[in-house]
Amino acid sequence: FLEKELAETEVIINKKLVIKKDTQKIRELESWISQKFIDLVLFTEKQVMMTLKEEFSKLFSKWFSMLVSETLIAKLDDDFSPVIEHEDYELDYEFLSGGERTAIALAYRLALNQVINSLLSNIKTRNLVILDEPTDGFSGTQLEKMKDVFNELNVEQLLLVSHEQKIEDFVDNIIRISKDNGITRVYE
């Protein structure tokens, strides 16, 4: 009887030792996850965001420089907000002209579009860009530069809503829409 009890106790002790060993492994894993893994994920996220910001900022600067004189420099800060500089001085958005503000918005949209398309290769609209009044407040020179921007976009389809007649000179198709007495008419 004593041997049977001893054997049963030994089995119980062995099971508890296995549980203790498994518990220790789980504690070590939990410690690694809470201390090292989270730090690793945060570090990786920071590196990815830095790379993304760098690429986004480079594209933003490219598009902006195509639209605005060389005296203004555009980049993004750490929060992905546009920063415009003139001769090493940061300019307040309020002091920019309407055309410069529009150029910032357009450059930002075009850069964002490119970054998203590069990240999401299966996006179904990657060869389509839709712009609604992207030239509001542009000077004649900036309107001329839009031809270069359109060519540089390198997309299969660009849909553009604009009231600028100058843009008609460098688009393939023009569809006119008018509304008279509540009736919308489409002309090609």
TIRO-2110 file (N, C-alpha, C; in Angstrom, 1 decimal):
// TIRO-2110
0.8, -1.2, 0.0, N, 1, A
0.0, 0.0, 0.0, CA, 1, A
0.9, 1.3, 0.0, C, 1, A
1.9, 1.3, 0.8, N, 2, A
2.8, 2.4, 0.9, CA, 2, A
3.5, 2.7, -0.4, C, 2, A
3.9, 1.6, -1.1, N, 3, A
4.5, 1.7, -2.4, CA, 3, A
3.6, 2.3, -3.5, C, 3, A
2.3, 1.9, -3.4, N, 4, A
1.3, 2.5, -4.3, CA, 4, A
1.2, 4.0, -4.1, C, 4, A
1.1, 4.3, -2.8, N, 5, A
0.9, 5.7, -2.5, CA, 5, A
2.2, 6.5, -2.9, C, 5, A
3.3, 5.9, -2.7, N, 6, A
4.6, 6.6, -3.0, CA, 6, A
4.6, 6.8, -4.6, C, 6, A
4.2, 5.8, -5.3, N, 7, A
4.2, 5.9, -6.8, CA, 7, A
3.2, 6.9, -7.3, C, 7, A
2.0, 7.0, -6.6, N, 8, A
1.0, 8.0, -7.0, CA, 8, A
1.6, 9.4, -6.7, C, 8, A
2.2, 9.5, -5.5, N, 9, A
2.8, 10.8, -5.1, CA, 9, A
3.9, 11.2, -6.1, C, 9, A
4.7, 10.2, -6.5, N, 10, A
5.8, 10.5, -7.4, CA, 10, A
5.2, 11.0, -8.8, C, 10, A
4.1, 10.4, -9.2, N, 11, A
3.4, 10.8, -10.5, CA, 11, A
2.9, 12.3, -10.3, C, 11, A
2.3, 12.5, -9.1, N, 12, A
1.8, 13.9, -8.9, CA, 12, A
2.9, 14.9, -8.9, C, 12, A
4.0, 14.5, -8.2, N, 13, A
5.2, 15.4, -8.1, CA, 13, A
5.7, 15.7, -9.5, C, 13, A
5.8, 14.6, -10.4, N, 14, A
6.4, 14.8, -11.7, CA, 14, A
5.4, 15.7, -12.6, C, 14, A
4.1, 15.5, -12.4, N, 15, A
3.2, 16.4, -13.1, CA, 15, A
3.4, 17.8, -12.7, C, 15, A
3.5, 18.0, -11.4, N, 16, A
3.7, 19.4, -10.9, CA, 16, A
5.0, 20.0, -11.4, C, 16, A
6.1, 19.1, -11.5, N, 17, A
7.4, 19.6, -12.0, CA, 17, A
7.2, 20.0, -13.5, C, 17, A
6.5, 19.3, -14.2, N, 18, A
6.2, 19.6, -15.6, CA, 18, A
5.4, 20.9, -15.7, C, 18, A
4.4, 21.1, -14.8, N, 19, A
3.6, 22.3, -14.8, CA, 19, A
4.5, 23.5, -14.4, C, 19, A
5.4, 23.2, -13.4, N, 20, A
6.3, 24.3, -13.0, CA, 20, A
7.3, 24.7, -14.1, C, 20, A
7.8, 23.7, -14.9, N, 21, A
8.7, 24.0, -16.0, CA, 21, A
7.9, 24.8, -17.1, C, 21, A
6.7, 24.3, -17.4, N, 22, A
5.9, 25.0, -18.4, CA, 22, A
5.5, 26.4, -18.0, C, 22, A
5.2, 26.6, -16.7, N, 23, A
4.9, 27.9, -16.1, CA, 23, A
6.1, 28.8, -16.3, C, 23, A
7.3, 28.3, -16.0, N, 24, A
8.5, 29.1, -16.1, CA, 24, A
8.7, 29.5, -17.6, C, 24, A
8.5, 28.6, -18.5, N, 25, A
8.6, 28.9, -19.9, CA, 25, A
7.6, 30.0, -20.3, C, 25, A
6.4, 29.9, -19.8, N, 26, A
5.4, 30.9, -20.1, CA, 26, A
5.8, 32.2, -19.5, C, 26, A
6.3, 32.2, -18.3, N, 27, A
6.7, 33.5, -17.7, CA, 27, A
7.9, 34.1, -18.5, C, 27, A
8.8, 33.3, -18.9, N, 28, A
9.9, 33.8, -19.7, CA, 28, A
9.4, 34.4, -21.0, C, 28, A
8.5, 33.7, -21.7, N, 29, A
7.9, 34.2, -22.9, CA, 29, A
7.1, 35.5, -22.7, C, 29, A
6.3, 35.5, -21.6, N, 30, A
5.6, 36.7, -21.3, CA, 30, A
6.5, 37.9, -21.0, C, 30, A
7.6, 37.6, -20.3, N, 31, A
8.6, 38.7, -20.0, CA, 31, A
9.2, 39.2, -21.3, C, 31, A
9.6, 38.2, -22.2, N, 32, A
10.2, 38.6, -23.5, CA, 32, A
9.2, 39.5, -24.3, C, 32, A
8.0, 39.0, -24.4, N, 33, A
7.0, 39.8, -25.1, CA, 33, A
6.8, 41.2, -24.6, C, 33, A
6.6, 41.2, -23.2, N, 34, A
6.3, 42.5, -22.6, CA, 34, A
7.5, 43.5, -22.6, C, 34, A
8.7, 42.9, -22.6, N, 35, A
9.9, 43.8, -22.5, CA, 35, A
10.6, 44.0, -23.9, C, 35, A
10.9, 42.9, -24.5, N, 36, A
11.7, 43.0, -25.7, CA, 36, A
10.9, 43.1, -27.0, C, 36, A
9.9, 42.2, -27.1, N, 37, A
9.1, 42.2, -28.4, CA, 37, A
8.4, 43.5, -28.6, C, 37, A
7.8, 44.1, -27.6, N, 38, A
7.1, 45.4, -27.8, CA, 38, A
8.1, 46.5, -28.2, C, 38, A
9.3, 46.5, -27.6, N, 39, A
10.3, 47.4, -28.0, CA, 39, A
10.7, 47.2, -29.4, C, 39, A
10.8, 45.9, -29.8, N, 40, A
11.2, 45.6, -31.2, CA, 40, A
10.1, 46.1, -32.2, C, 40, A
8.9, 45.9, -31.8, N, 41, A
7.8, 46.3, -32.7, CA, 41, A
7.8, 47.8, -32.8, C, 41, A
7.9, 48.5, -31.6, N, 42, A
8.0, 50.0, -31.7, CA, 42, A
9.2, 50.5, -32.5, C, 42, A
10.3, 49.8, -32.3, N, 43, A
11.5, 50.2, -33.1, CA, 43, A
11.2, 50.0, -34.6, C, 43, A
10.6, 48.9, -35.0, N, 44, A
10.3, 48.6, -36.4, CA, 44, A
9.3, 49.6, -36.9, C, 44, A
8.3, 49.9, -36.1, N, 45, A
7.3, 50.8, -36.6, CA, 45, A
7.9, 52.2, -36.8, C, 45, A
8.8, 52.6, -35.9, N, 46, A
9.5, 53.9, -36.0, CA, 46, A
10.4, 53.9, -37.3, C, 46, A
11.1, 52.8, -37.6, N, 47, A
11.9, 52.8, -38.8, CA, 47, A
11.1, 52.8, -40.0, C, 47, A
9.9, 52.1, -40.0, N, 48, A
9.0, 52.1, -41.2, CA, 48, A
8.5, 53.5, -41.4, C, 48, A
8.0, 54.1, -40.3, N, 49, A
7.5, 55.5, -40.4, CA, 49, A
8.5, 56.5, -40.9, C, 49, A
9.8, 56.3, -40.5, N, 50, A
10.9, 57.2, -40.9, CA, 50, A
11.1, 57.1, -42.4, C, 50, A
11.1, 55.8, -42.9, N, 51, A
11.3, 55.6, -44.3, CA, 51, A
10.1, 56.1, -45.1, C, 51, A
8.9, 55.9, -44.6, N, 52, A
7.7, 56.4, -45.2, CA, 52, A
7.7, 57.9, -45.3, C, 52, A
8.1, 58.5, -44.2, N, 53, A
8.1, 60.0, -44.2, CA, 53, A
9.2, 60.5, -45.1, C, 53, A
10.3, 59.9, -45.2, N, 54, A
11.4, 60.3, -46.0, CA, 54, A
11.0, 60.2, -47.5, C, 54, A
10.3, 59.1, -47.9, N, 55, A
9.9, 59.0, -49.3, CA, 55, A
8.7, 60.0, -49.6, C, 55, A
7.8, 60.1, -48.7, N, 56, A
6.7, 61.0, -48.8, CA, 56, A
7.2, 62.4, -48.9, C, 56, A
8.1, 62.8, -48.1, N, 57, A
8.7, 64.2, -48.1, CA, 57, A
9.4, 64.4, -49.4, C, 57, A
10.1, 63.4, -49.9, N, 58, A
10.9, 63.6, -51.2, CA, 58, A
9.9, 63.8, -52.3, C, 58, A
8.8, 63.0, -52.4, N, 59, A
7.8, 63.2, -53.4, CA, 59, A
7.1, 64.5, -53.3, C, 59, A
6.7, 64.9, -52.1, N, 60, A
6.1, 66.2, -51.8, CA, 60, A
6.9, 67.3, -52.3, C, 60, A
8.2, 67.3, -52.0, N, 61, A
9.1, 68.3, -52.4, CA, 61, A
9.2, 68.4, -53.9, C, 61, A
9.3, 67.2, -54.6, N, 62, A
9.4, 67.1, -56.0, CA, 62, A
8.2, 67.8, -56.7, C, 62, A
7.0, 67.4, -56.3, N, 63, A
5.7, 68.0, -56.9, CA, 63, A
5.6, 69.5, -56.6, C, 63, A
6.0, 69.9, -55.4, N, 64, A
5.9, 71.3, -55.0, CA, 64, A
6.9, 72.1, -55.9, C, 64, A
8.1, 71.6, -56.0, N, 65, A
9.1, 72.4, -56.8, CA, 65, A
8.7, 72.5, -58.3, C, 65, A
7.9, 71.5, -58.8, N, 66, A
7.5, 71.6, -60.2, CA, 66, A
6.4, 72.7, -60.3, C, 66, A
5.8, 73.1, -59.3, N, 67, A
4.7, 74.1, -59.3, CA, 67, A
5.0, 75.5, -58.9, C, 67, A
6.0, 75.6, -58.0, N, 68, A
6.3, 76.9, -57.4, CA, 68, A
7.8, 77.2, -57.7, C, 68, A
8.1, 78.5, -57.7, N, 69, A
9.5, 79.0, -57.9, CA, 69, A
10.5, 78.3, -57.0, C, 69, A
11.7, 78.3, -57.5, N, 70, A
12.8, 77.6, -56.8, CA, 70, A
13.1, 78.2, -55.5, C, 70, A
12.6, 79.4, -55.2, N, 71, A
13.0, 80.1, -53.9, CA, 71, A
12.3, 79.5, -52.7, C, 71, A
11.2, 78.7, -52.9, N, 72, A
10.5, 78.1, -51.8, CA, 72, A
10.9, 76.6, -51.8, C, 72, A
11.1, 76.1, -50.6, N, 73, A
11.5, 74.7, -50.4, CA, 73, A
10.4, 74.1, -49.6, C, 73, A
9.9, 72.9, -50.0, N, 74, A
8.8, 72.2, -49.2, CA, 74, A
9.4, 70.9, -48.7, C, 74, A
9.0, 70.6, -47.5, N, 75, A
9.3, 69.3, -46.9, CA, 75, A
8.2, 69.0, -45.9, C, 75, A
8.3, 67.8, -45.2, N, 76, A
7.3, 67.4, -44.2, CA, 76, A
8.0, 67.3, -42.9, C, 76, A
7.3, 67.7, -41.8, N, 77, A
7.9, 67.6, -40.5, CA, 77, A
7.6, 66.1, -40.0, C, 77, A
7.9, 65.9, -38.7, N, 78, A
7.8, 64.5, -38.2, CA, 78, A
6.3, 64.1, -38.1, C, 78, A
5.4, 65.1, -38.1, N, 79, A
4.0, 64.8, -38.0, CA, 79, A
3.3, 64.7, -39.4, C, 79, A
4.2, 64.7, -40.4, N, 80, A
3.7, 64.7, -41.8, CA, 80, A
3.0, 66.0, -42.2, C, 80, A
3.3, 67.0, -41.5, N, 81, A
2.7, 68.3, -41.9, CA, 81, A
3.7, 69.1, -42.8, C, 81, A
3.1, 69.8, -43.8, N, 82, A
4.0, 70.5, -44.7, CA, 82, A
4.7, 71.7, -44.0, C, 82, A
6.0, 71.8, -44.4, N, 83, A
6.8, 72.9, -43.9, CA, 83, A
7.4, 73.6, -45.2, C, 83, A
7.2, 74.9, -45.3, N, 84, A
7.7, 75.7, -46.4, CA, 84, A
8.7, 76.6, -45.9, C, 84, A
9.9, 76.6, -46.6, N, 85, A
11.0, 77.5, -46.2, CA, 85, A
11.4, 78.4, -47.4, C, 85, A
11.9, 79.5, -47.0, N, 86, A
12.4, 80.5, -47.9, CA, 86, A
13.7, 81.0, -47.3, C, 86, A
14.8, 80.7, -48.0, N, 87, A
16.2, 81.1, -47.5, CA, 87, A
16.4, 80.7, -46.1, C, 87, A
16.1, 79.5, -45.8, N, 88, A
16.3, 78.9, -44.4, CA, 88, A
15.4, 79.4, -43.3, C, 88, A
14.3, 80.1, -43.7, N, 89, A
13.3, 80.6, -42.8, CA, 89, A
12.0, 79.9, -43.1, C, 89, A
11.4, 79.4, -42.0, N, 90, A
10.1, 78.7, -42.2, CA, 90, A
9.0, 79.8, -42.3, C, 90, A
8.2, 79.6, -43.4, N, 91, A
7.1, 80.5, -43.6, CA, 91, A
5.8, 80.0, -43.0, C, 91, A
5.1, 81.0, -42.5, N, 92, A
3.8, 80.7, -41.9, CA, 92, A
2.8, 80.5, -43.1, C, 92, A
2.0, 79.5, -43.0, N, 93, A
1.0, 79.2, -44.1, CA, 93, A
0.1, 80.4, -44.4, C, 93, A
-0.2, 81.2, -43.4, N, 94, A
-1.1, 82.4, -43.7, CA, 94, A
-0.4, 83.4, -44.6, C, 94, A
0.9, 83.4, -44.7, N, 95, A
1.6, 84.4, -45.5, CA, 95, A
1.8, 83.9, -47.0, C, 95, A
1.4, 82.7, -47.3, N, 96, A
1.5, 82.2, -48.6, CA, 96, A
0.4, 82.7, -49.5, C, 96, A
0.7, 82.8, -50.8, N, 97, A
-0.4, 83.2, -51.7, CA, 97, A
-1.4, 82.0, -51.9, C, 97, A
-2.5, 82.4, -52.5, N, 98, A
-3.5, 81.3, -52.8, CA, 98, A
-2.9, 80.2, -53.7, C, 98, A
-2.2, 80.6, -54.7, N, 99, A
-1.6, 79.6, -55.6, CA, 99, A
-0.6, 78.8, -54.9, C, 99, A
0.2, 79.3, -54.0, N, 100, A
1.2, 78.5, -53.2, CA, 100, A
0.5, 77.6, -52.3, C, 100, A
-0.6, 78.0, -51.7, N, 101, A
-1.4, 77.1, -50.8, CA, 101, A
-2.0, 76.0, -51.6, C, 101, A
-2.5, 76.3, -52.8, N, 102, A
-3.1, 75.2, -53.7, CA, 102, A
-1.9, 74.3, -54.1, C, 102, A
-0.8, 74.8, -54.4, N, 103, A
0.4, 74.0, -54.8, CA, 103, A
0.8, 73.0, -53.7, C, 103, A
0.7, 73.5, -52.4, N, 104, A
1.0, 72.6, -51.3, CA, 104, A
0.0, 71.5, -51.2, C, 104, A
-1.3, 71.8, -51.4, N, 105, A
-2.3, 70.8, -51.3, CA, 105, A
-2.2, 69.8, -52.4, C, 105, A
-2.0, 70.3, -53.6, N, 106, A
-1.8, 69.4, -54.8, CA, 106, A
-0.6, 68.5, -54.6, C, 106, A
0.5, 69.1, -54.3, N, 107, A
1.8, 68.3, -54.1, CA, 107, A
1.6, 67.3, -53.0, C, 107, A
0.9, 67.6, -52.0, N, 108, A
0.6, 66.6, -50.9, CA, 108, A
-0.2, 65.5, -51.4, C, 108, A
-1.3, 65.8, -52.1, N, 109, A
-2.2, 64.8, -52.6, CA, 109, A
-1.5, 63.8, -53.6, C, 109, A
-0.7, 64.4, -54.5, N, 110, A
0.1, 63.6, -55.5, CA, 110, A
1.1, 62.7, -54.8, C, 110, A
1.8, 63.3, -53.8, N, 111, A
2.8, 62.5, -53.1, CA, 111, A
2.1, 61.4, -52.3, C, 111, A
1.0, 61.7, -51.6, N, 112, A
0.3, 60.7, -50.9, CA, 112, A
-0.2, 59.6, -51.8, C, 112, A
-0.7, 59.9, -52.9, N, 113, A
-1.2, 58.9, -53.9, CA, 113, A
-0.1, 58.0, -54.3, C, 113, A
1.1, 58.5, -54.6, N, 114, A
2.3, 57.7, -55.0, CA, 114, A
2.7, 56.8, -53.8, C, 114, A
2.8, 57.3, -52.6, N, 115, A
3.2, 56.5, -51.5, CA, 115, A
2.2, 55.3, -51.2, C, 115, A
0.9, 55.6, -51.3, N, 116, A
-0.1, 54.6, -51.1, CA, 116, A
0.0, 53.6, -52.2, C, 116, A
0.2, 54.0, -53.4, N, 117, A
0.3, 53.0, -54.5, CA, 117, A
1.5, 52.2, -54.4, C, 117, A
2.6, 52.7, -53.9, N, 118, A
3.8, 51.9, -53.7, CA, 118, A
3.7, 50.9, -52.6, C, 118, A
2.9, 51.2, -51.6, N, 119, A
2.7, 50.3, -50.4, CA, 119, A
1.6, 49.3, -50.7, C, 119, A
0.6, 49.6, -51.5, N, 120, A
-0.5, 48.7, -51.7, CA, 120, A
-0.5, 48.3, -53.2, C, 120, A
0.2, 47.3, -53.5, N, 121, A
0.4, 46.9, -54.9, CA, 121, A
-0.9, 46.4, -55.6, C, 121, A
-1.9, 45.9, -54.7, N, 122, A
-3.1, 45.4, -55.3, CA, 122, A
-4.2, 46.4, -55.3, C, 122, A
-3.9, 47.7, -55.1, N, 123, A
-5.0, 48.7, -55.1, CA, 123, A
-5.5, 48.8, -56.5, C, 123, A
-6.8, 48.8, -56.7, N, 124, A
-7.4, 48.8, -58.0, CA, 124, A
-7.4, 50.1, -58.7, C, 124, A
-7.2, 51.2, -58.0, N, 125, A
-7.2, 52.5, -58.6, CA, 125, A
-5.8, 53.1, -58.8, C, 125, A
-4.8, 52.3, -58.8, N, 126, A
-3.4, 52.8, -58.8, CA, 126, A
-3.1, 53.6, -60.1, C, 126, A
-3.8, 53.3, -61.2, N, 127, A
-3.6, 54.0, -62.4, CA, 127, A
-4.6, 55.1, -62.7, C, 127, A
-5.3, 55.5, -61.7, N, 128, A
-6.3, 56.5, -61.8, CA, 128, A
-6.1, 57.7, -60.8, C, 128, A
-6.1, 58.9, -61.3, N, 129, A
-6.0, 60.1, -60.4, CA, 129, A
-7.2, 61.0, -60.8, C, 129, A
-7.9, 61.4, -59.7, N, 130, A
-9.0, 62.3, -59.9, CA, 130, A
-8.7, 63.6, -59.1, C, 130, A
-8.7, 64.7, -59.9, N, 131, A
-8.4, 66.0, -59.3, CA, 131, A
-9.6, 67.0, -59.5, C, 131, A
-10.1, 67.5, -58.5, N, 132, A
-11.2, 68.5, -58.6, CA, 132, A
-10.7, 69.9, -58.3, C, 132, A
-10.7, 70.7, -59.3, N, 133, A
-10.2, 72.1, -59.2, CA, 133, A
-8.8, 72.2, -58.6, C, 133, A
-7.8, 71.5, -59.1, N, 134, A
-6.5, 71.5, -58.4, CA, 134, A
-5.7, 72.7, -58.7, C, 134, A
-6.2, 73.6, -59.5, N, 135, A
-5.4, 74.8, -59.9, CA, 135, A
-6.0, 76.1, -59.3, C, 135, A
-6.9, 76.1, -58.4, N, 136, A
-7.5, 77.3, -57.9, CA, 136, A
-6.5, 78.2, -57.3, C, 136, A
-6.5, 79.4, -57.9, N, 137, A
-5.5, 80.4, -57.4, CA, 137, A
-4.2, 80.4, -58.1, C, 137, A
-4.0, 79.5, -59.1, N, 138, A
-2.7, 79.4, -59.8, CA, 138, A
-2.5, 80.6, -60.7, C, 138, A
-1.2, 80.9, -60.8, N, 139, A
-0.9, 82.0, -61.8, CA, 139, A
-0.8, 81.3, -63.2, C, 139, A
-0.7, 82.1, -64.2, N, 140, A
-0.5, 81.6, -65.6, CA, 140, A
0.7, 80.7, -65.7, C, 140, A
1.8, 81.1, -65.0, N, 141, A
3.0, 80.2, -65.1, CA, 141, A
2.7, 78.9, -64.4, C, 141, A
2.1, 78.9, -63.3, N, 142, A
1.8, 77.6, -62.6, CA, 142, A
0.8, 76.8, -63.5, C, 142, A
-0.1, 77.4, -64.1, N, 143, A
-1.0, 76.6, -65.0, CA, 143, A
-0.2, 76.0, -66.1, C, 143, A
0.8, 76.7, -66.7, N, 144, A
1.6, 76.1, -67.7, CA, 144, A
2.4, 74.9, -67.2, C, 144, A
2.8, 75.0, -65.9, N, 145, A
3.6, 73.9, -65.3, CA, 145, A
2.8, 72.6, -65.1, C, 145, A
1.4, 72.8, -65.1, N, 146, A
0.6, 71.6, -64.9, CA, 146, A
0.7, 70.6, -66.0, C, 146, A
1.1, 71.1, -67.2, N, 147, A
1.3, 70.1, -68.3, CA, 147, A
2.5, 69.2, -67.9, C, 147, A
3.5, 69.7, -67.3, N, 148, A
4.6, 68.8, -66.9, CA, 148, A
4.2, 67.9, -65.8, C, 148, A
3.4, 68.4, -64.9, N, 149, A
2.9, 67.6, -63.8, CA, 149, A
2.1, 66.4, -64.3, C, 149, A
1.2, 66.7, -65.2, N, 150, A
0.3, 65.7, -65.8, CA, 150, A
1.2, 64.6, -66.5, C, 150, A
2.2, 65.1, -67.3, N, 151, A
3.1, 64.1, -67.9, CA, 151, A
3.9, 63.3, -67.0, C, 151, A
4.3, 63.9, -65.9, N, 152, A
5.1, 63.2, -64.9, CA, 152, A
4.3, 62.2, -64.0, C, 152, A
3.0, 62.4, -64.0, N, 153, A
2.1, 61.6, -63.2, CA, 153, A
2.2, 60.1, -63.6, C, 153, A
2.3, 59.9, -64.9, N, 154, A
2.4, 58.6, -65.5, CA, 154, A
1.3, 57.6, -65.0, C, 154, A
0.1, 58.1, -65.2, N, 155, A
-1.1, 57.2, -64.9, CA, 155, A
-1.9, 57.0, -66.2, C, 155, A
-2.6, 55.9, -66.2, N, 156, A
-3.4, 55.6, -67.4, CA, 156, A
-4.6, 56.5, -67.6, C, 156, A
-5.2, 57.0, -66.4, N, 157, A
-6.4, 57.8, -66.5, CA, 157, A
-6.3, 58.9, -65.5, C, 157, A
-6.4, 60.1, -66.0, N, 158, A
-6.5, 61.3, -65.2, CA, 158, A
-7.8, 62.0, -65.4, C, 158, A
-8.6, 62.1, -64.4, N, 159, A
-9.9, 62.9, -64.5, CA, 159, A
-9.7, 64.2, -63.8, C, 159, A
-10.0, 65.2, -64.5, N, 160, A
-9.7, 66.6, -64.0, CA, 160, A
-10.9, 67.5, -64.1, C, 160, A
-11.4, 68.0, -63.0, N, 161, A
-12.5, 69.0, -63.1, CA, 161, A
-11.8, 70.4, -63.0, C, 161, A
-12.0, 71.2, -63.9, N, 162, A
-11.4, 72.6, -63.9, CA, 162, A
-12.2, 73.6, -64.7, C, 162, A
-12.1, 74.8, -64.3, N, 163, A
-12.7, 75.9, -65.1, CA, 163, A
-11.6, 76.7, -65.9, C, 163, A
-10.4, 76.2, -65.8, N, 164, A
-9.3, 76.9, -66.5, CA, 164, A
-9.2, 76.5, -67.9, C, 164, A
-9.4, 77.4, -68.8, N, 165, A
-9.3, 77.1, -70.3, CA, 165, A
-7.9, 76.8, -70.7, C, 165, A
-6.9, 77.3, -70.0, N, 166, A
-5.5, 77.1, -70.4, CA, 166, A
-5.2, 75.6, -70.3, C, 166, A
-5.8, 74.9, -69.4, N, 167, A
-5.6, 73.4, -69.2, CA, 167, A
-6.1, 72.6, -70.4, C, 167, A
-7.1, 73.2, -71.1, N, 168, A
-7.6, 72.5, -72.3, CA, 168, A
-6.6, 72.2, -73.3, C, 168, A
-5.5, 73.0, -73.4, N, 169, A
-4.5, 72.8, -74.4, CA, 169, A
-3.6, 71.6, -74.2, C, 169, A
-3.6, 71.0, -73.0, N, 170, A
-2.8, 69.8, -72.8, CA, 170, A
-3.5, 68.6, -72.2, C, 170, A
-4.8, 68.5, -72.5, N, 171, A
-5.5, 67.3, -72.2, CA, 171, A
-6.1, 66.6, -73.4, C, 171, A
-6.3, 65.3, -73.3, N, 172, A
-6.8, 64.6, -74.5, CA, 172, A
-8.3, 64.8, -74.8, C, 172, A
-9.1, 64.7, -73.8, N, 173, A
-10.5, 64.8, -74.0, CA, 173, A
-11.1, 65.9, -73.1, C, 173, A
-12.1, 66.6, -73.7, N, 174, A
-12.8, 67.6, -72.9, CA, 174, A
-14.3, 67.3, -72.9, C, 174, A
-14.9, 67.3, -71.7, N, 175, A
-16.3, 67.1, -71.5, CA, 175, A
-16.8, 68.3, -70.8, C, 175, A
-17.7, 69.0, -71.4, N, 176, A
-18.3, 70.2, -70.8, CA, 176, A
-19.6, 69.9, -70.2, C, 176, A
-19.8, 70.5, -69.1, N, 177, A
-21.1, 70.3, -68.4, CA, 177, A
-21.7, 71.6, -68.0, C, 177, A
-23.0, 71.8, -68.3, N, 178, A
-23.6, 73.1, -68.0, CA, 178, A
-24.9, 72.8, -67.3, C, 178, A
-25.4, 73.7, -66.5, N, 179, A
-26.7, 73.5, -65.8, CA, 179, A
-27.5, 74.8, -66.1, C, 179, A
-28.6, 74.6, -66.8, N, 180, A
-29.6, 75.6, -67.1, CA, 180, A
-31.0, 75.3, -66.6, C, 180, A
-31.5, 76.2, -65.9, N, 181, A
-32.9, 75.9, -65.3, CA, 181, A
-33.0, 74.6, -64.7, C, 181, A
-32.0, 74.2, -63.9, N, 182, A
-32.1, 72.9, -63.2, CA, 182, A
-31.8, 71.7, -64.0, C, 182, A
-31.5, 71.9, -65.3, N, 183, A
-31.2, 70.7, -66.1, CA, 183, A
-29.7, 70.7, -66.5, C, 183, A
-29.1, 69.6, -66.2, N, 184, A
-27.7, 69.4, -66.5, CA, 184, A
-27.5, 68.8, -67.9, C, 184, A
-26.6, 69.5, -68.7, N, 185, A
-26.3, 69.0, -70.0, CA, 185, A
-24.8, 68.7, -70.1, C, 185, A
-24.5, 67.6, -70.9, N, 186, A
-23.2, 67.2, -71.1, CA, 186, A
-22.8, 67.3, -72.6, C, 186, A
-21.7, 68.0, -72.9, N, 187, A
-21.3, 68.2, -74.3, CA, 187, A
-19.8, 67.6, -74.4, C, 187, A
-19.6, 67.0, -75.5, N, 188, A
-18.2, 66.5, -75.8, CA, 188, A
-17.6, 67.3, -76.9, C, 188, A
END
